[in-house]
Amino acid sequence: MDYVSALLPPVVMAAFFIGLVVTIVKSQGGDNKAKEDAAVDAAIARAEAAEQPGTPSGA
């Protein structure tokens, strides 16, 4: 029975990981796409507004 207790955690973690990937793939595009794009655009606008004028952005 040692092999069962040794294999159970990786199998459970793999199942959860597969479920996570499936959920992420299903949530891409469709009705959520416009909402996600708007959230990303707002975050980029906030980041750009927070930059100090006169400091190089690459430094």
All heavy atoms as TSV, in Angstrom:
chain	resi	resn	atom	element	x	y	z
A	1	MET	N	N	0.807	-1.202	0.000
A	1	MET	CA	C	0.000	0.000	0.000
A	1	MET	C	C	0.849	1.264	0.000
A	1	MET	O	O	0.311	2.352	-0.115
A	1	MET	CB	C	-0.918	0.001	1.222
A	1	MET	CG	C	-2.032	-1.028	1.139
A	1	MET	SD	S	-2.969	-0.909	-0.382
A	1	MET	CE	C	-4.366	-0.015	0.143
A	2	ASP	N	N	2.155	1.109	0.158
A	2	ASP	CA	C	3.011	2.295	0.138
A	2	ASP	C	C	2.970	2.974	-1.225
A	2	ASP	O	O	3.062	4.204	-1.307
A	2	ASP	CB	C	4.458	1.931	0.470
A	2	ASP	CG	C	4.642	1.596	1.938
A	2	ASP	OD1	O	3.808	2.061	2.740
A	2	ASP	OD2	O	5.611	0.885	2.267
A	3	TYR	N	N	2.827	2.195	-2.278
A	3	TYR	CA	C	2.795	2.795	-3.609
A	3	TYR	C	C	1.543	3.650	-3.807
A	3	TYR	O	O	1.575	4.638	-4.518
A	3	TYR	CB	C	2.902	1.725	-4.700
A	3	TYR	CG	C	1.795	0.698	-4.702
A	3	TYR	CD1	C	0.657	0.902	-5.455
A	3	TYR	CD2	C	1.901	-0.466	-3.955
A	3	TYR	CE1	C	-0.368	-0.019	-5.472
A	3	TYR	CE2	C	0.891	-1.397	-3.952
A	3	TYR	CZ	C	-0.251	-1.180	-4.704
A	3	TYR	OH	O	-1.256	-2.097	-4.714
A	4	VAL	N	N	0.432	3.266	-3.170
A	4	VAL	CA	C	-0.796	4.057	-3.278
A	4	VAL	C	C	-0.605	5.404	-2.593
A	4	VAL	O	O	-0.930	6.456	-3.156
A	4	VAL	CB	C	-1.998	3.306	-2.678
A	4	VAL	CG1	C	-3.239	4.201	-2.642
A	4	VAL	CG2	C	-2.278	2.041	-3.469
A	5	SER	N	N	-0.049	5.417	-1.408
A	5	SER	CA	C	0.155	6.673	-0.690
A	5	SER	C	C	1.230	7.519	-1.373
A	5	SER	O	O	1.217	8.740	-1.241
A	5	SER	CB	C	0.532	6.406	0.767
A	5	SER	OG	O	1.739	5.683	0.856
A	6	ALA	N	N	2.153	6.884	-2.097
A	6	ALA	CA	C	3.180	7.643	-2.810
A	6	ALA	C	C	2.623	8.256	-4.102
A	6	ALA	O	O	3.067	9.325	-4.521
A	6	ALA	CB	C	4.363	6.744	-3.132
A	7	LEU	N	N	1.681	7.593	-4.746
A	7	LEU	CA	C	1.150	8.078	-6.020
A	7	LEU	C	C	-0.063	8.991	-5.875
A	7	LEU	O	O	-0.360	9.760	-6.784
A	7	LEU	CB	C	0.773	6.895	-6.908
A	7	LEU	CG	C	1.935	6.078	-7.443
A	7	LEU	CD1	C	1.400	4.897	-8.243
A	7	LEU	CD2	C	2.841	6.932	-8.308
A	8	LEU	N	N	-0.751	8.931	-4.746
A	8	LEU	CA	C	-1.976	9.701	-4.589
A	8	LEU	C	C	-1.762	11.219	-4.691
A	8	LEU	O	O	-2.475	11.884	-5.449
A	8	LEU	CB	C	-2.664	9.339	-3.271
A	8	LEU	CG	C	-4.037	9.967	-3.067
A	8	LEU	CD1	C	-4.996	9.508	-4.153
A	8	LEU	CD2	C	-4.577	9.612	-1.694
A	9	PRO	N	N	-0.801	11.819	-3.988
A	9	PRO	CA	C	-0.644	13.277	-4.098
A	9	PRO	C	C	-0.343	13.762	-5.526
A	9	PRO	O	O	-0.980	14.724	-5.984
A	9	PRO	CB	C	0.504	13.599	-3.145
A	9	PRO	CG	C	0.488	12.487	-2.155
A	9	PRO	CD	C	0.056	11.278	-2.926
A	10	PRO	N	N	0.561	13.138	-6.280
A	10	PRO	CA	C	0.779	13.611	-7.648
A	10	PRO	C	C	-0.450	13.458	-8.538
A	10	PRO	O	O	-0.717	14.317	-9.384
A	10	PRO	CB	C	1.927	12.757	-8.171
A	10	PRO	CG	C	2.584	12.192	-6.985
A	10	PRO	CD	C	1.554	12.122	-5.917
A	11	VAL	N	N	-1.203	12.395	-8.356
A	11	VAL	CA	C	-2.400	12.182	-9.167
A	11	VAL	C	C	-3.445	13.248	-8.849
A	11	VAL	O	O	-4.067	13.824	-9.745
A	11	VAL	CB	C	-2.964	10.761	-8.954
A	11	VAL	CG1	C	-4.334	10.597	-9.583
A	11	VAL	CG2	C	-1.999	9.723	-9.504
A	12	VAL	N	N	-3.627	13.550	-7.572
A	12	VAL	CA	C	-4.589	14.580	-7.174
A	12	VAL	C	C	-4.148	15.945	-7.697
A	12	VAL	O	O	-4.964	16.717	-8.223
A	12	VAL	CB	C	-4.758	14.595	-5.640
A	12	VAL	CG1	C	-5.570	15.795	-5.189
A	12	VAL	CG2	C	-5.397	13.299	-5.165
A	13	MET	N	N	-2.868	16.262	-7.572
A	13	MET	CA	C	-2.371	17.545	-8.068
A	13	MET	C	C	-2.519	17.634	-9.580
A	13	MET	O	O	-2.865	18.701	-10.110
A	13	MET	CB	C	-0.909	17.740	-7.662
A	13	MET	CG	C	-0.741	18.011	-6.178
A	13	MET	SD	S	0.965	18.150	-5.668
A	13	MET	CE	C	1.533	19.520	-6.632
A	14	ALA	N	N	-2.276	16.554	-10.289
A	14	ALA	CA	C	-2.436	16.547	-11.743
A	14	ALA	C	C	-3.895	16.785	-12.122
A	14	ALA	O	O	-4.182	17.540	-13.060
A	14	ALA	CB	C	-1.935	15.233	-12.318
A	15	ALA	N	N	-4.812	16.185	-11.400
A	15	ALA	CA	C	-6.240	16.371	-11.690
A	15	ALA	C	C	-6.642	17.824	-11.469
A	15	ALA	O	O	-7.364	18.417	-12.291
A	15	ALA	CB	C	-7.072	15.441	-10.817
A	16	PHE	N	N	-6.189	18.428	-10.378
A	16	PHE	CA	C	-6.500	19.836	-10.123
A	16	PHE	C	C	-5.870	20.735	-11.187
A	16	PHE	O	O	-6.479	21.703	-11.633
A	16	PHE	CB	C	-6.045	20.265	-8.733
A	16	PHE	CG	C	-6.996	19.859	-7.649
A	16	PHE	CD1	C	-6.576	19.047	-6.620
A	16	PHE	CD2	C	-8.309	20.304	-7.652
A	16	PHE	CE1	C	-7.443	18.674	-5.615
A	16	PHE	CE2	C	-9.196	19.926	-6.657
A	16	PHE	CZ	C	-8.769	19.111	-5.632
A	17	PHE	N	N	-4.648	20.426	-11.601
A	17	PHE	CA	C	-3.977	21.227	-12.624
A	17	PHE	C	C	-4.716	21.140	-13.946
A	17	PHE	O	O	-4.896	22.151	-14.634
A	17	PHE	CB	C	-2.529	20.764	-12.784
A	17	PHE	CG	C	-1.760	21.577	-13.781
A	17	PHE	CD1	C	-1.358	22.864	-13.483
A	17	PHE	CD2	C	-1.445	21.052	-15.021
A	17	PHE	CE1	C	-0.655	23.623	-14.409
A	17	PHE	CE2	C	-0.735	21.793	-15.953
A	17	PHE	CZ	C	-0.338	23.088	-15.634
A	18	ILE	N	N	-5.150	19.951	-14.322
A	18	ILE	CA	C	-5.915	19.786	-15.565
A	18	ILE	C	C	-7.213	20.581	-15.486
A	18	ILE	O	O	-7.599	21.262	-16.435
A	18	ILE	CB	C	-6.170	18.298	-15.852
A	18	ILE	CG1	C	-4.859	17.608	-16.229
A	18	ILE	CG2	C	-7.221	18.113	-16.940
A	18	ILE	CD1	C	-4.937	16.102	-16.281
A	19	GLY	N	N	-7.874	20.535	-14.335
A	19	GLY	CA	C	-9.097	21.313	-14.151
A	19	GLY	C	C	-8.843	22.805	-14.257
A	19	GLY	O	O	-9.641	23.545	-14.846
A	20	LEU	N	N	-7.730	23.267	-13.706
A	20	LEU	CA	C	-7.367	24.682	-13.793
A	20	LEU	C	C	-7.133	25.097	-15.237
A	20	LEU	O	O	-7.620	26.136	-15.688
A	20	LEU	CB	C	-6.119	24.948	-12.948
A	20	LEU	CG	C	-5.561	26.358	-13.006
A	20	LEU	CD1	C	-6.534	27.336	-12.376
A	20	LEU	CD2	C	-4.213	26.418	-12.316
A	21	VAL	N	N	-6.385	24.294	-15.983
A	21	VAL	CA	C	-6.104	24.609	-17.387
A	21	VAL	C	C	-7.394	24.633	-18.197
A	21	VAL	O	O	-7.609	25.535	-19.014
A	21	VAL	CB	C	-5.087	23.613	-17.977
A	21	VAL	CG1	C	-4.970	23.767	-19.479
A	21	VAL	CG2	C	-3.735	23.791	-17.315
A	22	VAL	N	N	-8.272	23.668	-17.975
A	22	VAL	CA	C	-9.543	23.635	-18.701
A	22	VAL	C	C	-10.369	24.876	-18.384
A	22	VAL	O	O	-10.948	25.497	-19.274
A	22	VAL	CB	C	-10.314	22.338	-18.359
A	22	VAL	CG1	C	-11.753	22.398	-18.853
A	22	VAL	CG2	C	-9.604	21.139	-18.950
A	23	THR	N	N	-10.403	25.283	-17.119
A	23	THR	CA	C	-11.149	26.478	-16.733
A	23	THR	C	C	-10.573	27.727	-17.386
A	23	THR	O	O	-11.318	28.580	-17.876
A	23	THR	CB	C	-11.130	26.641	-15.198
A	23	THR	OG1	O	-11.684	25.467	-14.614
A	23	THR	CG2	C	-11.923	27.852	-14.767
A	24	ILE	N	N	-9.258	27.847	-17.416
A	24	ILE	CA	C	-8.621	29.010	-18.042
A	24	ILE	C	C	-8.923	29.041	-19.535
A	24	ILE	O	O	-9.257	30.090	-20.087
A	24	ILE	CB	C	-7.106	29.000	-17.777
A	24	ILE	CG1	C	-6.825	29.289	-16.306
A	24	ILE	CG2	C	-6.397	30.005	-18.665
A	24	ILE	CD1	C	-5.385	29.091	-15.902
A	25	VAL	N	N	-8.829	27.908	-20.197
A	25	VAL	CA	C	-9.072	27.868	-21.637
A	25	VAL	C	C	-10.527	28.213	-21.938
A	25	VAL	O	O	-10.817	28.964	-22.871
A	25	VAL	CB	C	-8.697	26.485	-22.210
A	25	VAL	CG1	C	-9.201	26.323	-23.628
A	25	VAL	CG2	C	-7.196	26.299	-22.147
A	26	LYS	N	N	-11.460	27.700	-21.137
A	26	LYS	CA	C	-12.876	27.982	-21.377
A	26	LYS	C	C	-13.216	29.439	-21.137
A	26	LYS	O	O	-14.149	29.967	-21.739
A	26	LYS	CB	C	-13.746	27.100	-20.483
A	26	LYS	CG	C	-13.859	25.681	-20.963
A	26	LYS	CD	C	-14.833	24.908	-20.108
A	26	LYS	CE	C	-15.012	23.503	-20.617
A	26	LYS	NZ	N	-15.982	22.752	-19.793
A	27	SER	N	N	-12.487	30.119	-20.250
A	27	SER	CA	C	-12.820	31.499	-19.919
A	27	SER	C	C	-12.198	32.500	-20.880
A	27	SER	O	O	-12.450	33.695	-20.770
A	27	SER	CB	C	-12.384	31.816	-18.489
A	27	SER	OG	O	-10.974	31.849	-18.409
A	28	GLN	N	N	-11.394	32.033	-21.834
A	28	GLN	CA	C	-10.773	32.932	-22.796
A	28	GLN	C	C	-11.760	33.247	-23.911
A	28	GLN	O	O	-12.455	32.367	-24.404
A	28	GLN	CB	C	-9.509	32.309	-23.391
A	28	GLN	CG	C	-8.451	32.036	-22.373
A	28	GLN	CD	C	-7.964	33.297	-21.692
A	28	GLN	OE1	O	-7.629	34.264	-22.341
A	28	GLN	NE2	N	-7.934	33.261	-20.383
A	29	GLY	N	N	-11.778	34.509	-24.315
A	29	GLY	CA	C	-12.636	34.905	-25.422
A	29	GLY	C	C	-14.098	34.906	-25.038
A	29	GLY	O	O	-14.466	34.904	-23.874
A	30	GLY	N	N	-14.957	34.910	-26.034
A	30	GLY	CA	C	-16.389	34.871	-25.794
A	30	GLY	C	C	-16.889	36.128	-25.104
A	30	GLY	O	O	-16.446	37.232	-25.375
A	31	ASP	N	N	-17.842	35.947	-24.213
A	31	ASP	CA	C	-18.460	37.074	-23.522
A	31	ASP	C	C	-17.484	37.788	-22.599
A	31	ASP	O	O	-17.635	38.977	-22.339
A	31	ASP	CB	C	-19.653	36.594	-22.702
A	31	ASP	CG	C	-20.764	36.025	-23.580
A	31	ASP	OD1	O	-20.812	36.397	-24.769
A	31	ASP	OD2	O	-21.555	35.208	-23.076
A	32	ASN	N	N	-16.490	37.073	-22.082
A	32	ASN	CA	C	-15.558	37.680	-21.128
A	32	ASN	C	C	-14.475	38.510	-21.813
A	32	ASN	O	O	-13.799	39.282	-21.152
A	32	ASN	CB	C	-14.880	36.589	-20.294
A	32	ASN	CG	C	-15.849	35.881	-19.396
A	32	ASN	OD1	O	-16.827	36.467	-18.958
A	32	ASN	ND2	N	-15.599	34.615	-19.122
A	33	LYS	N	N	-14.300	38.352	-23.112
A	33	LYS	CA	C	-13.180	38.999	-23.788
A	33	LYS	C	C	-13.231	40.515	-23.677
A	33	LYS	O	O	-12.222	41.144	-23.357
A	33	LYS	CB	C	-13.116	38.587	-25.248
A	33	LYS	CG	C	-11.896	39.154	-25.960
A	33	LYS	CD	C	-11.576	38.362	-27.189
A	33	LYS	CE	C	-10.381	38.893	-27.919
A	33	LYS	NZ	N	-9.191	39.029	-27.114
A	34	ALA	N	N	-14.363	41.129	-23.918
A	34	ALA	CA	C	-14.466	42.590	-23.850
A	34	ALA	C	C	-14.194	43.078	-22.435
A	34	ALA	O	O	-13.501	44.087	-22.235
A	34	ALA	CB	C	-15.840	43.039	-24.308
A	35	LYS	N	N	-14.690	42.361	-21.442
A	35	LYS	CA	C	-14.482	42.756	-20.050
A	35	LYS	C	C	-13.008	42.627	-19.675
A	35	LYS	O	O	-12.449	43.517	-19.015
A	35	LYS	CB	C	-15.348	41.884	-19.140
A	35	LYS	CG	C	-15.274	42.259	-17.676
A	35	LYS	CD	C	-16.293	41.487	-16.846
A	35	LYS	CE	C	-16.078	40.003	-16.941
A	35	LYS	NZ	N	-16.915	39.223	-16.040
A	36	GLU	N	N	-12.370	41.550	-20.108
A	36	GLU	CA	C	-10.951	41.363	-19.804
A	36	GLU	C	C	-10.096	42.408	-20.519
A	36	GLU	O	O	-9.151	42.948	-19.939
A	36	GLU	CB	C	-10.507	39.958	-20.216
A	36	GLU	CG	C	-11.110	38.859	-19.359
A	36	GLU	CD	C	-10.851	37.481	-19.916
A	36	GLU	OE1	O	-10.236	37.377	-20.990
A	36	GLU	OE2	O	-11.268	36.510	-19.278
A	37	ASP	N	N	-10.428	42.695	-21.783
A	37	ASP	CA	C	-9.678	43.702	-22.528
A	37	ASP	C	C	-9.809	45.071	-21.869
A	37	ASP	O	O	-8.840	45.827	-21.784
A	37	ASP	CB	C	-10.153	43.763	-23.974
A	37	ASP	CG	C	-9.729	42.547	-24.781
A	37	ASP	OD1	O	-8.856	41.798	-24.297
A	37	ASP	OD2	O	-10.274	42.348	-25.886
A	38	ALA	N	N	-10.998	45.405	-21.391
A	38	ALA	CA	C	-11.207	46.694	-20.730
A	38	ALA	C	C	-10.407	46.763	-19.433
A	38	ALA	O	O	-9.830	47.809	-19.104
A	38	ALA	CB	C	-12.689	46.905	-20.454
A	39	ALA	N	N	-10.340	45.669	-18.700
A	39	ALA	CA	C	-9.579	45.653	-17.453
A	39	ALA	C	C	-8.093	45.828	-17.729
A	39	ALA	O	O	-7.400	46.553	-17.012
A	39	ALA	CB	C	-9.837	44.348	-16.704
A	40	VAL	N	N	-7.585	45.180	-18.768
A	40	VAL	CA	C	-6.173	45.307	-19.118
A	40	VAL	C	C	-5.872	46.725	-19.588
A	40	VAL	O	O	-4.863	47.320	-19.192
A	40	VAL	CB	C	-5.789	44.273	-20.204
A	40	VAL	CG1	C	-4.406	44.561	-20.759
A	40	VAL	CG2	C	-5.847	42.876	-19.631
A	41	ASP	N	N	-6.743	47.290	-20.410
A	41	ASP	CA	C	-6.539	48.662	-20.874
A	41	ASP	C	C	-6.530	49.647	-19.713
A	41	ASP	O	O	-5.723	50.582	-19.679
A	41	ASP	CB	C	-7.622	49.044	-21.888
A	41	ASP	CG	C	-7.472	48.311	-23.208
A	41	ASP	OD1	O	-6.364	47.795	-23.476
A	41	ASP	OD2	O	-8.455	48.251	-23.970
A	42	ALA	N	N	-7.413	49.444	-18.736
A	42	ALA	CA	C	-7.454	50.328	-17.574
A	42	ALA	C	C	-6.178	50.193	-16.742
A	42	ALA	O	O	-5.635	51.191	-16.255
A	42	ALA	CB	C	-8.682	50.017	-16.722
A	43	ALA	N	N	-5.682	48.976	-16.586
A	43	ALA	CA	C	-4.455	48.763	-15.817
A	43	ALA	C	C	-3.265	49.409	-16.510
A	43	ALA	O	O	-2.399	50.018	-15.859
A	43	ALA	CB	C	-4.215	47.271	-15.612
A	44	ILE	N	N	-3.205	49.300	-17.832
A	44	ILE	CA	C	-2.105	49.921	-18.585
A	44	ILE	C	C	-2.187	51.442	-18.467
A	44	ILE	O	O	-1.168	52.112	-18.275
A	44	ILE	CB	C	-2.132	49.467	-20.055
A	44	ILE	CG1	C	-1.753	47.991	-20.141
A	44	ILE	CG2	C	-1.199	50.310	-20.907
A	44	ILE	CD1	C	-1.924	47.391	-21.518
A	45	ALA	N	N	-3.391	51.982	-18.550
A	45	ALA	CA	C	-3.558	53.433	-18.434
A	45	ALA	C	C	-3.128	53.915	-17.048
A	45	ALA	O	O	-2.475	54.959	-16.923
A	45	ALA	CB	C	-5.007	53.817	-18.702
A	46	ARG	N	N	-3.469	53.160	-15.998
A	46	ARG	CA	C	-3.049	53.544	-14.639
A	46	ARG	C	C	-1.531	53.482	-14.516
A	46	ARG	O	O	-0.926	54.344	-13.888
A	46	ARG	CB	C	-3.691	52.623	-13.598
A	46	ARG	CG	C	-5.128	52.950	-13.304
A	46	ARG	CD	C	-5.619	52.227	-12.055
A	46	ARG	NE	N	-5.414	50.787	-12.108
A	46	ARG	CZ	C	-6.304	49.913	-12.539
A	46	ARG	NH1	N	-7.468	50.329	-12.993
A	46	ARG	NH2	N	-6.044	48.629	-12.547
A	47	ALA	N	N	-0.919	52.464	-15.093
A	47	ALA	CA	C	0.535	52.334	-15.006
A	47	ALA	C	C	1.230	53.464	-15.745
A	47	ALA	O	O	2.229	54.007	-15.264
A	47	ALA	CB	C	0.972	50.980	-15.561
A	48	GLU	N	N	0.705	53.823	-16.898
A	48	GLU	CA	C	1.304	54.919	-17.656
A	48	GLU	C	C	1.113	56.251	-16.943
A	48	GLU	O	O	1.991	57.102	-16.972
A	48	GLU	CB	C	0.710	54.972	-19.063
A	48	GLU	CG	C	1.170	53.834	-19.939
A	48	GLU	CD	C	0.480	53.823	-21.296
A	48	GLU	OE1	O	-0.494	54.579	-21.480
A	48	GLU	OE2	O	0.932	53.044	-22.160
A	49	ALA	N	N	-0.020	56.438	-16.296
A	49	ALA	CA	C	-0.279	57.684	-15.581
A	49	ALA	C	C	0.596	57.796	-14.334
A	49	ALA	O	O	0.921	58.896	-13.896
A	49	ALA	CB	C	-1.750	57.771	-15.196
A	50	ALA	N	N	0.989	56.657	-13.770
A	50	ALA	CA	C	1.786	56.670	-12.548
A	50	ALA	C	C	3.259	56.925	-12.822
A	50	ALA	O	O	4.003	57.243	-11.896
A	50	ALA	CB	C	1.634	55.333	-11.816
A	51	GLU	N	N	3.689	56.794	-14.069
A	51	GLU	CA	C	5.109	57.039	-14.391
A	51	GLU	C	C	5.451	58.505	-14.147
A	51	GLU	O	O	4.654	59.394	-14.443
A	51	GLU	CB	C	5.389	56.686	-15.849
A	51	GLU	CG	C	5.433	55.219	-16.126
A	51	GLU	CD	C	5.788	54.917	-17.571
A	51	GLU	OE1	O	6.074	55.860	-18.324
A	51	GLU	OE2	O	5.784	53.733	-17.923
A	52	GLN	N	N	6.602	58.704	-13.581
A	52	GLN	CA	C	7.043	60.076	-13.325
A	52	GLN	C	C	7.525	60.706	-14.618
A	52	GLN	O	O	8.301	60.116	-15.344
A	52	GLN	CB	C	8.202	60.065	-12.308
A	52	GLN	CG	C	7.810	59.534	-10.948
A	52	GLN	CD	C	6.837	60.464	-10.237
A	52	GLN	OE1	O	6.868	61.669	-10.439
A	52	GLN	NE2	N	5.978	59.890	-9.424
A	53	PRO	N	N	7.083	61.932	-14.914
A	53	PRO	CA	C	7.590	62.585	-16.129
A	53	PRO	C	C	9.067	62.938	-15.948
A	53	PRO	O	O	9.489	63.339	-14.877
A	53	PRO	CB	C	6.728	63.829	-16.246
A	53	PRO	CG	C	6.111	64.035	-14.916
A	53	PRO	CD	C	6.089	62.698	-14.222
A	54	GLY	N	N	9.819	62.740	-16.991
A	54	GLY	CA	C	11.240	63.084	-16.964
A	54	GLY	C	C	12.155	61.940	-16.583
A	54	GLY	O	O	13.354	62.053	-16.656
A	55	THR	N	N	11.607	60.807	-16.147
A	55	THR	CA	C	12.450	59.654	-15.839
A	55	THR	C	C	12.388	58.699	-17.010
A	55	THR	O	O	11.327	58.457	-17.574
A	55	THR	CB	C	11.977	58.919	-14.561
A	55	THR	OG1	O	10.606	58.527	-14.755
A	55	THR	CG2	C	12.093	59.804	-13.345
A	56	PRO	N	N	13.522	58.133	-17.385
A	56	PRO	CA	C	13.510	57.193	-18.512
A	56	PRO	C	C	12.763	55.925	-18.128
A	56	PRO	O	O	12.911	55.397	-17.031
A	56	PRO	CB	C	14.980	56.910	-18.771
A	56	PRO	CG	C	15.727	57.400	-17.595
A	56	PRO	CD	C	14.852	58.388	-16.876
A	57	SER	N	N	11.915	55.443	-19.034
A	57	SER	CA	C	11.099	54.274	-18.731
A	57	SER	C	C	11.901	52.985	-18.781
A	57	SER	O	O	11.463	51.977	-18.249
A	57	SER	CB	C	9.912	54.202	-19.688
A	57	SER	OG	O	10.372	54.081	-21.014
A	58	GLY	N	N	13.050	52.979	-19.423
A	58	GLY	CA	C	13.840	51.756	-19.537
A	58	GLY	C	C	14.823	51.556	-18.403
A	58	GLY	O	O	15.494	50.550	-18.315
A	59	ALA	N	N	14.906	52.498	-17.472
A	59	ALA	CA	C	15.923	52.400	-16.412
A	59	ALA	C	C	15.398	51.774	-15.167
A	59	ALA	O	O	14.334	51.715	-14.800
A	59	ALA	CB	C	16.455	53.783	-16.074
